[in-house]
């Protein structure tokens, strides 16, 4: 739930910097700093999206193992996909 709020907040920042970048003249003395800030927001968004994708994959695996009757817990944790982290 917290990650949803984080994604929404960073997304708002991304849109804010995009709009600000479009409205800021290229001759403005802070245009370079603005572009750097936008690049950093995009980097954070990428990290959040990657973590979200990994988490969704893990949840899907746990749901599959949960549906298998008498599946030993050791099989879940010995899975190579889960050990990659």
Z-matrix of the N, CA and C atoms (Angstrom, degrees):
N
C 1 1.452
C 2 1.521 1 111.36
N 3 1.333 2 116.55 1 -40.32
C 4 1.460 3 120.28 2 179.61
C 5 1.523 4 110.41 3 -63.12
N 6 1.356 5 116.61 4 -39.16
C 7 1.455 6 119.86 5 -178.76
C 8 1.525 7 111.60 6 -63.26
N 9 1.333 8 117.26 7 -32.20
C 10 1.462 9 120.34 8 177.55
C 11 1.516 10 110.10 9 -62.80
N 12 1.330 11 116.83 10 -43.45
C 13 1.456 12 119.98 11 178.74
C 14 1.531 13 110.86 12 -66.43
N 15 1.313 14 116.85 13 -38.52
C 16 1.457 15 120.84 14 178.82
C 17 1.516 16 110.40 15 -64.03
N 18 1.328 17 117.00 16 -44.01
C 19 1.462 18 120.88 17 179.00
C 20 1.522 19 110.26 18 -61.56
N 21 1.324 20 116.74 19 -43.65
C 22 1.467 21 120.03 20 -179.92
C 23 1.526 22 111.21 21 -63.27
N 24 1.333 23 116.94 22 -42.34
C 25 1.469 24 119.97 23 -179.06
C 26 1.523 25 111.41 24 -66.10
N 27 1.322 26 117.23 25 -43.80
C 28 1.462 27 120.20 26 -179.90
C 29 1.524 28 109.68 27 -68.17
N 30 1.315 29 116.75 28 -35.21
C 31 1.458 30 120.66 29 177.17
C 32 1.531 31 110.83 30 -63.06
N 33 1.323 32 116.12 31 -40.79
C 34 1.472 33 120.84 32 177.09
C 35 1.527 34 109.40 33 -62.31
N 36 1.327 35 116.93 34 -43.67
C 37 1.468 36 120.58 35 177.41
C 38 1.524 37 110.85 36 -60.16
N 39 1.325 38 116.51 37 -42.92
C 40 1.455 39 121.06 38 179.80
C 41 1.529 40 110.54 39 -58.83
N 42 1.332 41 116.85 40 -48.07
C 43 1.468 42 120.82 41 179.19
C 44 1.527 43 110.99 42 -64.43
N 45 1.319 44 116.75 43 -38.88
C 46 1.470 45 120.75 44 179.34
C 47 1.526 46 110.13 45 -60.75
N 48 1.342 47 116.85 46 -48.89
C 49 1.463 48 119.74 47 -178.84
C 50 1.523 49 111.67 48 -67.72
N 51 1.338 50 117.64 49 -35.32
C 52 1.461 51 119.70 50 176.95
C 53 1.526 52 110.68 51 -62.43
N 54 1.344 53 115.58 52 -47.42
C 55 1.469 54 119.34 53 178.93
C 56 1.524 55 111.31 54 -63.20
N 57 1.322 56 115.49 55 -43.02
C 58 1.455 57 119.68 56 179.87
C 59 1.528 58 110.62 57 -63.20
N 60 1.329 59 116.36 58 -39.73
C 61 1.462 60 120.85 59 178.57
C 62 1.515 61 112.70 60 -64.12
N 63 1.329 62 115.93 61 -37.41
C 64 1.466 63 120.23 62 179.16
C 65 1.529 64 111.37 63 -69.33
N 66 1.324 65 116.48 64 -32.80
C 67 1.461 66 120.64 65 -175.85
C 68 1.527 67 113.25 66 -90.86
N 69 1.337 68 116.46 67 -11.30
C 70 1.464 69 120.05 68 -177.95
C 71 1.523 70 110.02 69 -89.19
N 72 1.311 71 116.99 70 126.85
C 73 1.471 72 119.14 71 178.63
C 74 1.531 73 111.15 72 -62.58
N 75 1.333 74 116.07 73 144.73
C 76 1.466 75 120.78 74 -179.81
C 77 1.527 76 111.78 75 -62.05
N 78 1.313 77 116.48 76 -20.68
C 79 1.469 78 120.47 77 -179.75
C 80 1.529 79 112.83 78 -86.02
N 81 1.333 80 117.45 79 -4.36
C 82 1.465 81 121.16 80 -178.70
C 83 1.529 82 109.88 81 -63.74
N 84 1.332 83 117.38 82 138.18
C 85 1.468 84 119.65 83 -176.93
C 86 1.539 85 114.35 84 -64.79
N 87 1.320 86 118.08 85 -20.27
C 88 1.462 87 120.84 86 -178.55
C 89 1.529 88 113.69 87 -100.72
N 90 1.323 89 117.78 88 8.60
C 91 1.464 90 119.91 89 -175.64
C 92 1.531 91 111.48 90 -61.27
N 93 1.323 92 117.18 91 -36.68
C 94 1.461 93 120.51 92 -179.59
C 95 1.534 94 110.94 93 -66.66
N 96 1.331 95 116.28 94 -42.73
C 97 1.468 96 120.29 95 177.33
C 98 1.526 97 111.15 96 -64.35
N 99 1.306 98 116.42 97 -38.23
C 100 1.463 99 121.23 98 178.19
C 101 1.528 100 110.31 99 -63.33
N 102 1.318 101 117.23 100 -42.79
C 103 1.462 102 121.15 101 178.93
C 104 1.531 103 111.21 102 -65.95
N 105 1.317 104 116.69 103 -37.11
C 106 1.467 105 120.56 104 176.77
C 107 1.530 106 110.82 105 -65.36
N 108 1.321 107 116.17 106 -40.76
C 109 1.472 108 120.22 107 178.76
C 110 1.528 109 110.20 108 -64.12
N 111 1.311 110 117.59 109 -42.17
C 112 1.461 111 121.47 110 178.56
C 113 1.528 112 110.36 111 -63.47
N 114 1.308 113 117.65 112 -41.30
C 115 1.471 114 121.29 113 178.00
C 116 1.530 115 110.39 114 -61.84
N 117 1.319 116 116.87 115 -38.93
C 118 1.470 117 120.52 116 179.78
C 119 1.533 118 111.18 117 -68.85
N 120 1.321 119 117.33 118 -40.67
C 121 1.467 120 121.01 119 176.96
C 122 1.525 121 109.72 120 -62.26
N 123 1.322 122 117.07 121 -41.10
C 124 1.471 123 120.66 122 178.27
C 125 1.532 124 110.54 123 -64.45
N 126 1.334 125 117.17 124 -38.43
C 127 1.461 126 121.08 125 178.99
C 128 1.537 127 110.01 126 -62.66
N 129 1.326 128 115.95 127 -44.20
C 130 1.468 129 120.59 128 179.03
C 131 1.530 130 109.90 129 -64.12
N 132 1.316 131 117.63 130 -41.83
C 133 1.468 132 121.13 131 178.18
C 134 1.527 133 110.56 132 -59.81
N 135 1.320 134 116.78 133 -41.15
C 136 1.465 135 121.17 134 178.91
C 137 1.523 136 110.53 135 -62.45
N 138 1.335 137 116.92 136 -44.89
C 139 1.461 138 120.71 137 178.56
C 140 1.525 139 111.74 138 -61.90
N 141 1.315 140 116.80 139 -43.44
C 142 1.465 141 121.29 140 179.21
C 143 1.524 142 110.03 141 -62.96
N 144 1.336 143 116.97 142 -44.19
C 145 1.463 144 120.38 143 -179.63
C 146 1.525 145 111.48 144 -64.21
N 147 1.336 146 117.53 145 -39.48
C 148 1.459 147 121.07 146 178.08
C 149 1.524 148 111.01 147 -63.91
N 150 1.332 149 116.54 148 -45.14
C 151 1.463 150 120.29 149 178.83
C 152 1.528 151 111.05 150 -63.80
N 153 1.309 152 116.57 151 -39.83
C 154 1.464 153 120.70 152 179.28
C 155 1.529 154 109.90 153 -63.93
N 156 1.320 155 117.00 154 -42.79
C 157 1.464 156 121.47 155 179.32
C 158 1.534 157 110.76 156 -62.55
N 159 1.342 158 117.11 157 -44.03
C 160 1.467 159 121.12 158 178.31
C 161 1.524 160 111.20 159 -61.81
N 162 1.317 161 115.90 160 -44.41
C 163 1.462 162 120.49 161 -179.63
C 164 1.520 163 111.10 162 -63.12
N 165 1.322 164 117.23 163 -43.25
C 166 1.461 165 120.55 164 178.52
C 167 1.526 166 110.90 165 -62.02
N 168 1.338 167 117.17 166 -37.97
C 169 1.458 168 121.12 167 177.15
C 170 1.516 169 111.79 168 -64.57
N 171 1.320 170 116.77 169 -41.95
C 172 1.461 171 120.81 170 178.55
C 173 1.526 172 111.03 171 -65.39
N 174 1.306 173 116.75 172 -41.83
C 175 1.467 174 120.55 173 178.56
C 176 1.524 175 109.85 174 -61.65
N 177 1.329 176 116.69 175 -41.97
C 178 1.465 177 120.44 176 179.08
C 179 1.526 178 110.53 177 -61.89
N 180 1.339 179 117.44 178 -42.38
C 181 1.464 180 120.68 179 178.06
C 182 1.524 181 111.36 180 -63.17
N 183 1.324 182 116.94 181 -45.09
C 184 1.461 183 120.46 182 178.73
C 185 1.520 184 111.32 183 -61.57
N 186 1.320 185 117.28 184 -38.06
C 187 1.466 186 120.34 185 178.62
C 188 1.526 187 110.89 186 -65.23
N 189 1.344 188 116.49 187 -39.01
C 190 1.466 189 120.24 188 177.99
C 191 1.525 190 110.05 189 -64.31
N 192 1.338 191 116.06 190 -49.06
C 193 1.463 192 119.67 191 179.87
C 194 1.535 193 111.58 192 -63.38
N 195 1.301 194 115.98 193 -33.58
C 196 1.461 195 120.67 194 179.70
C 197 1.526 196 111.38 195 -66.13
N 198 1.330 197 115.86 196 -30.68
C 199 1.458 198 120.18 197 -179.52
C 200 1.530 199 112.22 198 -79.03
N 201 1.335 200 117.44 199 -18.12
C 202 1.459 201 120.89 200 -179.86
C 203 1.521 202 108.33 201 -82.91
N 204 1.309 203 115.39 202 120.28
C 205 1.460 204 120.61 203 -178.78
C 206 1.522 205 110.59 204 -66.34
N 207 1.318 206 115.97 205 138.05
C 208 1.464 207 123.25 206 177.15
C 209 1.531 208 113.27 207 58.00
N 210 1.284 209 117.87 208 30.16
C 211 1.470 210 120.91 209 177.77
C 212 1.530 211 108.77 210 -76.18
N 213 1.347 212 117.53 211 119.50
C 214 1.467 213 119.34 212 -179.91
C 215 1.526 214 111.73 213 -65.11
N 216 1.309 215 115.31 214 140.20
C 217 1.464 216 120.76 215 179.59
C 218 1.522 217 110.73 216 -57.98
N 219 1.339 218 116.96 217 -33.58
C 220 1.467 219 120.12 218 -178.84
C 221 1.520 220 111.77 219 -60.89
N 222 1.318 221 117.83 220 -29.78
C 223 1.469 222 121.14 221 178.11
C 224 1.521 223 110.93 222 -68.31
N 225 1.303 224 116.18 223 -34.49
C 226 1.461 225 119.95 224 179.71
C 227 1.520 226 109.81 225 -67.46
N 228 1.315 227 116.86 226 -47.39
C 229 1.453 228 120.57 227 -174.55
C 230 1.520 229 113.36 228 -81.31
N 231 1.323 230 118.18 229 -12.67
C 232 1.450 231 119.53 230 177.52
C 233 1.527 232 111.28 231 -90.23
N 234 1.322 233 116.32 232 -4.06
C 235 1.458 234 120.82 233 -179.93
C 236 1.521 235 110.28 234 -62.40
N 237 1.330 236 116.84 235 130.29
C 238 1.475 237 121.62 236 -177.23
C 239 1.527 238 112.18 237 -61.68
N 240 1.325 239 118.12 238 -33.57
C 241 1.463 240 119.87 239 -179.59
C 242 1.516 241 111.67 240 -63.64
N 243 1.328 242 116.49 241 -35.66
C 244 1.458 243 119.76 242 -178.88
C 245 1.531 244 111.27 243 -77.92
N 246 1.331 245 116.75 244 -25.18
C 247 1.449 246 120.35 245 -178.89
C 248 1.527 247 112.48 246 -81.59
N 249 1.325 248 118.14 247 -13.15
C 250 1.457 249 121.42 248 -176.98
C 251 1.522 250 112.55 249 -64.28
N 252 1.306 251 117.70 250 -19.85
C 253 1.458 252 119.41 251 -176.97
C 254 1.442 253 111.22 252 -81.48
